[in-house]
Amino acid sequence: ILVLVLVLILVLVWVLVLLLVLLLLLVLVLSSRLLQAVCINAVRGNPDSVIAAIDHFCQNQEWAMNVGDEKGAILDSVVMETSPSTVLELGTYCGYSAVRIMRLLPPATRFITLEMNPDYAAVARQVIQHAGLQDKVCLVEGKSADLIPKMADMFGIRTFDFVFFDHWKDCYLPDIRLLEDCGLLDQGSVVLADNVLCPGAPEYLDYVRSSLRFSSRFYRSHLEYTRVLDGLESRTQTGPGSHCGRI
Ligand SMILES: C[S@@+](CC[C@H](N)C(=O)[O-])C[C@H]1O[C@@H](n2cnc3c(N)ncnc32)[C@H](O)[C@@H]1O
């Protein structure tokens, strides 16, 4: 009986590993199918047609974790209100929001987007190139926690006017603190965070909503390409940053 139980456990573990590998493959293949949809349906050098092709693919064929059309319109309005000269995005994925943001800003804007998954970064580069924005977007591969402290050394950036948080939700709180500790946020800097309700970032929300140093605003919306309730939270710094320098 003991041997039988052991064999059963082993089989179960194998099935789980197999399922995980399959899931991973499906997710990676999805990003290539999204790229294919862009290459076939979007006009080269036209960012709006790239956005439309991705939205059409995600609404009609496969869901993907881009900020999407509904929250994308909110992102557009906050970007235009802020009119930033320096922008940081955490979480590039396939480049949808990078294209969305940079199509609205002049070429002189410094735009840096961080992506830790090299397969997604490779797809994003091609999507951004198809949109004709390759000279305006600087995509850096790596984890936010490793790269944020290097922004001054790598890019000579002192502070960011606008930061878009759209990476894994458990990184939101440590990364906002890291940006503050590195002195990368100053008076007027706007941090816009996606998915604050779904999947949710409750500790981050508590942090930005309870501090007197920021004013925060919630934008009610829906999870990309669904009717599930979600939203974006903007946090605007009301006083000067810490300017404690690099860490
Ligand atoms: C929701 S997707 C980003 C969607 C993208 N902003 C858009 O709207 O097109 C999240 C991405 O963040 C990346 N990511 C997650 N945690 C990260 C981290 N700590 N540093 C860099 N990238 C991260 C994931 O690999 C994934 O591609």
The ligand as an SDF file (V2000), in Angstrom:
LIG
                    3D

 27 29  0  0  0  0  0  0  0  0999 V2000
    0.1110   43.2430  -16.8530 C   0  0  0  0  0  0  0  0  0  0  0  0
    1.5480   42.9570  -17.7840 S   0  0  0  0  0  0  0  0  0  0  0  0
    1.9600   44.5740  -18.3990 C   0  0  0  0  0  0  0  0  0  0  0  0
    1.0050   45.0450  -19.4540 C   0  0  0  0  0  0  0  0  0  0  0  0
    1.4750   46.2900  -20.1990 C   0  0  0  0  0  0  0  0  0  0  0  0
    1.7630   47.3720  -19.3050 N   0  0  0  0  0  0  0  0  0  0  0  0
    0.4270   46.7370  -21.1840 C   0  0  0  0  0  0  0  0  0  0  0  0
   -0.5810   47.3200  -20.7600 O   0  0  0  0  0  0  0  0  0  0  0  0
    0.6150   46.4830  -22.3630 O   0  0  0  0  0  0  0  0  0  0  0  0
    2.7760   42.7420  -16.5170 C   0  0  0  0  0  0  0  0  0  0  0  0
    4.1830   42.5350  -17.0340 C   0  0  0  0  0  0  0  0  0  0  0  0
    5.0720   42.8890  -15.9750 O   0  0  0  0  0  0  0  0  0  0  0  0
    6.1930   42.0450  -16.0260 C   0  0  0  0  0  0  0  0  0  0  0  0
    6.7600   42.0970  -14.6700 N   0  0  0  0  0  0  0  0  0  0  0  0
    6.2020   41.6210  -13.5320 C   0  0  0  0  0  0  0  0  0  0  0  0
    6.9350   41.9390  -12.4540 N   0  0  0  0  0  0  0  0  0  0  0  0
    7.9980   42.6320  -12.9150 C   0  0  0  0  0  0  0  0  0  0  0  0
    9.1170   43.2560  -12.2860 C   0  0  0  0  0  0  0  0  0  0  0  0
    9.2690   43.2130  -10.9710 N   0  0  0  0  0  0  0  0  0  0  0  0
   10.0300   43.8930  -13.0760 N   0  0  0  0  0  0  0  0  0  0  0  0
    9.8800   43.9480  -14.4180 C   0  0  0  0  0  0  0  0  0  0  0  0
    8.8300   43.3820  -15.0670 N   0  0  0  0  0  0  0  0  0  0  0  0
    7.9010   42.7440  -14.3360 C   0  0  0  0  0  0  0  0  0  0  0  0
    5.6210   40.6880  -16.4010 C   0  0  0  0  0  0  0  0  0  0  0  0
    6.5930   39.8530  -16.9650 O   0  0  0  0  0  0  0  0  0  0  0  0
    4.5350   41.1020  -17.4030 C   0  0  0  0  0  0  0  0  0  0  0  0
    5.0190   41.0790  -18.7140 O   0  0  0  0  0  0  0  0  0  0  0  0
  1  2  1  0
  2  3  1  0
  2 10  1  0
  3  4  1  0
  4  5  1  0
  5  6  1  0
  5  7  1  0
  7  8  2  0
  7  9  1  0
 10 11  1  0
 11 12  1  0
 11 26  1  0
 12 13  1  0
 13 14  1  0
 13 24  1  0
 14 15  1  0
 14 23  1  0
 15 16  2  0
 16 17  1  0
 17 18  1  0
 17 23  2  0
 18 19  1  0
 18 20  2  0
 20 21  1  0
 21 22  2  0
 22 23  1  0
 24 25  1  0
 24 26  1  0
 26 27  1  0
M  CHG  2   2   1   9  -1
M  END
$$$$
